Amino acid sequence: MLSHFVLMVVYALQVSLFFTVLWRRTRRAQIRLFLQLFLGMVGGGLLLAWLMFPFPAGPPGPTP
């Protein structure tokens, strides 16, 4: 079974590769852009998850 994290990493990998090949010509520029995009997406996803952690995941409980 795939976890959300693995799916996020696979998605970030595919999108980063696509835009790297599309936007840059030299190998050095491609590697730099790939790392920026990949780490930005994975790091941004983890940061967003960390910021949302304190909030409840489900609907509020019944009020007595």
Biopython code that builds the backbone (N, CA, C, O; Angstrom):
import numpy as np
from Bio.PDB.StructureBuilder import StructureBuilder

atoms = [
    (1, "MET", "N", (0.846, -1.183, 0.000)),
    (1, "MET", "CA", (0.000, 0.000, 0.000)),
    (1, "MET", "C", (0.890, 1.245, 0.000)),
    (1, "MET", "O", (1.859, 1.327, 0.756)),
    (2, "LEU", "N", (0.556, 2.191, -0.840)),
    (2, "LEU", "CA", (1.346, 3.407, -0.942)),
    (2, "LEU", "C", (0.870, 4.447, 0.064)),
    (2, "LEU", "O", (-0.329, 4.628, 0.279)),
    (3, "SER", "N", (1.820, 5.113, 0.663)),
    (3, "SER", "CA", (1.470, 6.159, 1.614)),
    (3, "SER", "C", (1.332, 7.495, 0.878)),
    (3, "SER", "O", (1.737, 7.627, -0.277)),
    (4, "HIS", "N", (0.766, 8.459, 1.556)),
    (4, "HIS", "CA", (0.625, 9.786, 0.967)),
    (4, "HIS", "C", (1.989, 10.403, 0.687)),
    (4, "HIS", "O", (2.164, 11.102, -0.312)),
    (5, "PHE", "N", (2.945, 10.149, 1.556)),
    (5, "PHE", "CA", (4.277, 10.719, 1.371)),
    (5, "PHE", "C", (4.945, 10.168, 0.111)),
    (5, "PHE", "O", (5.542, 10.922, -0.658)),
    (6, "VAL", "N", (4.846, 8.862, -0.098)),
    (6, "VAL", "CA", (5.450, 8.256, -1.293)),
    (6, "VAL", "C", (4.785, 8.806, -2.550)),
    (6, "VAL", "O", (5.465, 9.112, -3.530)),
    (7, "LEU", "N", (3.474, 8.931, -2.527)),
    (7, "LEU", "CA", (2.769, 9.482, -3.686)),
    (7, "LEU", "C", (3.170, 10.938, -3.934)),
    (7, "LEU", "O", (3.302, 11.356, -5.085)),
    (8, "MET", "N", (3.362, 11.704, -2.873)),
    (8, "MET", "CA", (3.790, 13.095, -3.020)),
    (8, "MET", "C", (5.185, 13.166, -3.635)),
    (8, "MET", "O", (5.438, 14.009, -4.496)),
    (9, "VAL", "N", (6.085, 12.294, -3.206)),
    (9, "VAL", "CA", (7.449, 12.286, -3.735)),
    (9, "VAL", "C", (7.453, 11.869, -5.205)),
    (9, "VAL", "O", (8.179, 12.454, -6.009)),
    (10, "VAL", "N", (6.655, 10.873, -5.563)),
    (10, "VAL", "CA", (6.578, 10.437, -6.964)),
    (10, "VAL", "C", (6.011, 11.558, -7.837)),
    (10, "VAL", "O", (6.516, 11.802, -8.932)),
    (11, "TYR", "N", (4.977, 12.233, -7.365)),
    (11, "TYR", "CA", (4.391, 13.349, -8.109)),
    (11, "TYR", "C", (5.412, 14.477, -8.275)),
    (11, "TYR", "O", (5.569, 15.014, -9.372)),
    (12, "ALA", "N", (6.099, 14.834, -7.202)),
    (12, "ALA", "CA", (7.103, 15.896, -7.271)),
    (12, "ALA", "C", (8.226, 15.517, -8.228)),
    (12, "ALA", "O", (8.727, 16.369, -8.962)),
    (13, "LEU", "N", (8.622, 14.261, -8.227)),
    (13, "LEU", "CA", (9.670, 13.786, -9.125)),
    (13, "LEU", "C", (9.245, 13.930, -10.583)),
    (13, "LEU", "O", (10.009, 14.431, -11.407)),
    (14, "GLN", "N", (8.037, 13.495, -10.900)),
    (14, "GLN", "CA", (7.559, 13.560, -12.281)),
    (14, "GLN", "C", (7.387, 14.995, -12.763)),
    (14, "GLN", "O", (7.798, 15.330, -13.874)),
    (15, "VAL", "N", (6.790, 15.832, -11.947)),
    (15, "VAL", "CA", (6.575, 17.227, -12.339)),
    (15, "VAL", "C", (7.908, 17.957, -12.478)),
    (15, "VAL", "O", (8.093, 18.737, -13.412)),
    (16, "SER", "N", (8.828, 17.711, -11.563)),
    (16, "SER", "CA", (10.137, 18.359, -11.629)),
    (16, "SER", "C", (10.901, 17.941, -12.878)),
    (16, "SER", "O", (11.508, 18.779, -13.544)),
    (17, "LEU", "N", (10.875, 16.659, -13.195)),
    (17, "LEU", "CA", (11.549, 16.189, -14.409)),
    (17, "LEU", "C", (10.943, 16.815, -15.665)),
    (17, "LEU", "O", (11.668, 17.245, -16.562)),
    (18, "PHE", "N", (9.627, 16.863, -15.721)),
    (18, "PHE", "CA", (8.955, 17.419, -16.891)),
    (18, "PHE", "C", (9.334, 18.886, -17.109)),
    (18, "PHE", "O", (9.735, 19.269, -18.208)),
    (19, "PHE", "N", (9.207, 19.699, -16.067)),
    (19, "PHE", "CA", (9.494, 21.118, -16.226)),
    (19, "PHE", "C", (10.984, 21.389, -16.410)),
    (19, "PHE", "O", (11.360, 22.360, -17.067)),
    (20, "THR", "N", (11.826, 20.549, -15.841)),
    (20, "THR", "CA", (13.265, 20.714, -16.036)),
    (20, "THR", "C", (13.639, 20.508, -17.497)),
    (20, "THR", "O", (14.384, 21.306, -18.066)),
    (21, "VAL", "N", (13.130, 19.449, -18.102)),
    (21, "VAL", "CA", (13.429, 19.172, -19.509)),
    (21, "VAL", "C", (12.801, 20.236, -20.407)),
    (21, "VAL", "O", (13.374, 20.605, -21.432)),
    (22, "LEU", "N", (11.638, 20.723, -20.026)),
    (22, "LEU", "CA", (10.928, 21.701, -20.843)),
    (22, "LEU", "C", (11.584, 23.079, -20.800)),
    (22, "LEU", "O", (11.626, 23.767, -21.820)),
    (23, "TRP", "N", (12.093, 23.494, -19.649)),
    (23, "TRP", "CA", (12.525, 24.877, -19.469)),
    (23, "TRP", "C", (14.019, 25.118, -19.577)),
    (23, "TRP", "O", (14.417, 26.254, -19.839)),
    (24, "ARG", "N", (14.869, 24.117, -19.392)),
    (24, "ARG", "CA", (16.317, 24.357, -19.381)),
    (24, "ARG", "C", (17.017, 23.513, -20.431)),
    (24, "ARG", "O", (16.579, 22.404, -20.740)),
    (25, "ARG", "N", (18.112, 24.043, -20.984)),
    (25, "ARG", "CA", (18.852, 23.344, -22.037)),
    (25, "ARG", "C", (20.143, 22.714, -21.527)),
    (25, "ARG", "O", (20.451, 21.576, -21.883)),
    (26, "THR", "N", (20.899, 23.424, -20.707)),
    (26, "THR", "CA", (22.185, 22.887, -20.259)),
    (26, "THR", "C", (21.982, 21.933, -19.087)),
    (26, "THR", "O", (21.039, 22.074, -18.309)),
    (27, "ARG", "N", (22.878, 20.968, -18.976)),
    (27, "ARG", "CA", (22.769, 19.946, -17.930)),
    (27, "ARG", "C", (22.853, 20.566, -16.537)),
    (27, "ARG", "O", (22.097, 20.189, -15.642)),
    (28, "ARG", "N", (23.768, 21.511, -16.353)),
    (28, "ARG", "CA", (23.934, 22.152, -15.038)),
    (28, "ARG", "C", (22.673, 22.913, -14.627)),
    (28, "ARG", "O", (22.245, 22.838, -13.475)),
    (29, "ALA", "N", (22.084, 23.640, -15.568)),
    (29, "ALA", "CA", (20.856, 24.384, -15.275)),
    (29, "ALA", "C", (19.697, 23.428, -15.003)),
    (29, "ALA", "O", (18.845, 23.708, -14.160)),
    (30, "GLN", "N", (19.663, 22.301, -15.715)),
    (30, "GLN", "CA", (18.606, 21.320, -15.486)),
    (30, "GLN", "C", (18.696, 20.719, -14.089)),
    (30, "GLN", "O", (17.685, 20.583, -13.400)),
    (31, "ILE", "N", (19.895, 20.364, -13.677)),
    (31, "ILE", "CA", (20.067, 19.772, -12.344)),
    (31, "ILE", "C", (19.681, 20.767, -11.264)),
    (31, "ILE", "O", (19.013, 20.416, -10.291)),
    (32, "ARG", "N", (20.108, 22.010, -11.442)),
    (32, "ARG", "CA", (19.797, 23.047, -10.445)),
    (32, "ARG", "C", (18.286, 23.282, -10.344)),
    (32, "ARG", "O", (17.737, 23.353, -9.244)),
    (33, "LEU", "N", (17.623, 23.403, -11.489)),
    (33, "LEU", "CA", (16.177, 23.629, -11.481)),
    (33, "LEU", "C", (15.439, 22.419, -10.918)),
    (33, "LEU", "O", (14.486, 22.570, -10.154)),
    (34, "PHE", "N", (15.882, 21.211, -11.296)),
    (34, "PHE", "CA", (15.242, 20.004, -10.775)),
    (34, "PHE", "C", (15.301, 19.971, -9.253)),
    (34, "PHE", "O", (14.294, 19.702, -8.597)),
    (35, "LEU", "N", (16.472, 20.242, -8.691)),
    (35, "LEU", "CA", (16.603, 20.223, -7.235)),
    (35, "LEU", "C", (15.740, 21.295, -6.579)),
    (35, "LEU", "O", (15.120, 21.050, -5.544)),
    (36, "GLN", "N", (15.701, 22.473, -7.176)),
    (36, "GLN", "CA", (14.876, 23.541, -6.614)),
    (36, "GLN", "C", (13.400, 23.160, -6.626)),
    (36, "GLN", "O", (12.704, 23.328, -5.625)),
    (37, "LEU", "N", (12.925, 22.648, -7.756)),
    (37, "LEU", "CA", (11.512, 22.284, -7.855)),
    (37, "LEU", "C", (11.172, 21.107, -6.944)),
    (37, "LEU", "O", (10.188, 21.149, -6.205)),
    (38, "PHE", "N", (11.989, 20.060, -7.000)),
    (38, "PHE", "CA", (11.710, 18.851, -6.227)),
    (38, "PHE", "C", (11.741, 19.130, -4.725)),
    (38, "PHE", "O", (10.809, 18.777, -4.003)),
    (39, "LEU", "N", (12.808, 19.758, -4.266)),
    (39, "LEU", "CA", (12.909, 20.044, -2.834)),
    (39, "LEU", "C", (11.865, 21.063, -2.393)),
    (39, "LEU", "O", (11.371, 20.999, -1.267)),
    (40, "GLY", "N", (11.530, 21.994, -3.267)),
    (40, "GLY", "CA", (10.493, 22.968, -2.939)),
    (40, "GLY", "C", (9.127, 22.327, -2.775)),
    (40, "GLY", "O", (8.382, 22.670, -1.857)),
    (41, "MET", "N", (8.795, 21.392, -3.665)),
    (41, "MET", "CA", (7.486, 20.734, -3.562)),
    (41, "MET", "C", (7.417, 19.788, -2.366)),
    (41, "MET", "O", (6.437, 19.802, -1.622)),
    (42, "VAL", "N", (8.444, 18.970, -2.178)),
    (42, "VAL", "CA", (8.431, 18.036, -1.048)),
    (42, "VAL", "C", (8.538, 18.805, 0.274)),
    (42, "VAL", "O", (7.797, 18.530, 1.218)),
    (43, "GLY", "N", (9.453, 19.757, 0.334)),
    (43, "GLY", "CA", (9.598, 20.560, 1.551)),
    (43, "GLY", "C", (8.356, 21.383, 1.844)),
    (43, "GLY", "O", (7.944, 21.500, 2.998)),
    (44, "GLY", "N", (7.757, 21.954, 0.806)),
    (44, "GLY", "CA", (6.532, 22.727, 0.994)),
    (44, "GLY", "C", (5.379, 21.866, 1.479)),
    (44, "GLY", "O", (4.589, 22.295, 2.319)),
    (45, "GLY", "N", (5.282, 20.653, 0.952)),
    (45, "GLY", "CA", (4.240, 19.733, 1.411)),
    (45, "GLY", "C", (4.423, 19.338, 2.863)),
    (45, "GLY", "O", (3.459, 19.281, 3.626)),
    (46, "LEU", "N", (5.671, 19.065, 3.248)),
    (46, "LEU", "CA", (5.941, 18.713, 4.646)),
    (46, "LEU", "C", (5.704, 19.901, 5.578)),
    (46, "LEU", "O", (5.186, 19.734, 6.682)),
    (47, "LEU", "N", (6.083, 21.091, 5.133)),
    (47, "LEU", "CA", (5.849, 22.287, 5.938)),
    (47, "LEU", "C", (4.355, 22.545, 6.123)),
    (47, "LEU", "O", (3.907, 22.872, 7.222)),
    (48, "LEU", "N", (3.595, 22.397, 5.054)),
    (48, "LEU", "CA", (2.150, 22.584, 5.145)),
    (48, "LEU", "C", (1.513, 21.543, 6.068)),
    (48, "LEU", "O", (0.620, 21.869, 6.850)),
    (49, "ALA", "N", (1.971, 20.294, 5.978)),
    (49, "ALA", "CA", (1.454, 19.246, 6.867)),
    (49, "ALA", "C", (1.787, 19.557, 8.321)),
    (49, "ALA", "O", (0.962, 19.347, 9.210)),
    (50, "TRP", "N", (2.990, 20.055, 8.560)),
    (50, "TRP", "CA", (3.396, 20.400, 9.923)),
    (50, "TRP", "C", (2.558, 21.558, 10.463)),
    (50, "TRP", "O", (2.191, 21.564, 11.638)),
    (51, "LEU", "N", (2.254, 22.539, 9.608)),
    (51, "LEU", "CA", (1.441, 23.674, 10.046)),
    (51, "LEU", "C", (-0.010, 23.268, 10.319)),
    (51, "LEU", "O", (-0.658, 23.854, 11.185)),
    (52, "MET", "N", (-0.524, 22.278, 9.594)),
    (52, "MET", "CA", (-1.910, 21.848, 9.779)),
    (52, "MET", "C", (-2.063, 20.818, 10.896)),
    (52, "MET", "O", (-3.190, 20.515, 11.289)),
    (53, "PHE", "N", (-0.978, 20.278, 11.412)),
    (53, "PHE", "CA", (-1.031, 19.208, 12.406)),
    (53, "PHE", "C", (-1.844, 19.557, 13.657)),
    (53, "PHE", "O", (-2.591, 18.703, 14.135)),
    (54, "PRO", "N", (-1.732, 20.779, 14.211)),
    (54, "PRO", "CA", (-2.477, 21.065, 15.448)),
    (54, "PRO", "C", (-3.996, 21.136, 15.274)),
    (54, "PRO", "O", (-4.729, 21.056, 16.259)),
    (55, "PHE", "N", (-4.471, 21.284, 14.052)),
    (55, "PHE", "CA", (-5.909, 21.423, 13.835)),
    (55, "PHE", "C", (-6.570, 20.049, 13.774)),
    (55, "PHE", "O", (-5.960, 19.093, 13.295)),
    (56, "PRO", "N", (-7.798, 19.940, 14.248)),
    (56, "PRO", "CA", (-8.471, 18.634, 14.231)),
    (56, "PRO", "C", (-8.740, 18.167, 12.800)),
    (56, "PRO", "O", (-8.963, 18.976, 11.900)),
    (57, "ALA", "N", (-8.715, 16.853, 12.611)),
    (57, "ALA", "CA", (-8.875, 16.291, 11.276)),
    (57, "ALA", "C", (-10.336, 16.088, 10.893)),
    (57, "ALA", "O", (-10.673, 16.134, 9.709)),
    (58, "GLY", "N", (-11.192, 15.870, 11.853)),
    (58, "GLY", "CA", (-12.582, 15.559, 11.543)),
    (58, "GLY", "C", (-13.521, 16.688, 11.917)),
    (58, "GLY", "O", (-13.095, 17.768, 12.325)),
    (59, "PRO", "N", (-14.806, 16.417, 11.770)),
    (59, "PRO", "CA", (-15.798, 17.428, 12.160)),
    (59, "PRO", "C", (-15.814, 17.584, 13.678)),
    (59, "PRO", "O", (-15.403, 16.677, 14.402)),
    (60, "PRO", "N", (-16.283, 18.718, 14.153)),
    (60, "PRO", "CA", (-16.325, 18.912, 15.605)),
    (60, "PRO", "C", (-17.289, 17.929, 16.261)),
    (60, "PRO", "O", (-18.267, 17.489, 15.656)),
    (61, "GLY", "N", (-16.992, 17.602, 17.500)),
    (61, "GLY", "CA", (-17.846, 16.682, 18.244)),
    (61, "GLY", "C", (-19.158, 17.336, 18.632)),
    (61, "GLY", "O", (-19.310, 18.553, 18.533)),
    (62, "PRO", "N", (-20.109, 16.519, 19.077)),
    (62, "PRO", "CA", (-21.414, 17.077, 19.468)),
    (62, "PRO", "C", (-21.285, 17.950, 20.715)),
    (62, "PRO", "O", (-20.511, 17.655, 21.626)),
    (63, "THR", "N", (-22.047, 19.008, 20.731)),
    (63, "THR", "CA", (-22.051, 19.915, 21.875)),
    (63, "THR", "C", (-23.149, 19.481, 22.842)),
    (63, "THR", "O", (-24.311, 19.376, 22.452)),
    (64, "PRO", "N", (-22.788, 19.228, 24.102)),
    (64, "PRO", "CA", (-23.826, 18.773, 25.059)),
    (64, "PRO", "C", (-24.771, 19.882, 25.464)),
    (64, "PRO", "O", (-25.686, 19.655, 26.255)),
]
sb = StructureBuilder()
sb.init_structure("model")
sb.init_model(0)
sb.init_chain("A")
sb.init_seg("    ")
for serial, (resi, resn, name, xyz) in enumerate(atoms, 1):
    if name == "N":
        sb.init_residue(resn, " ", resi, " ")
    sb.init_atom(name, np.array(xyz, "f"), 0.0, 1.0, " ", f" {name:<3s}", serial, name[0])
structure = sb.get_structure()
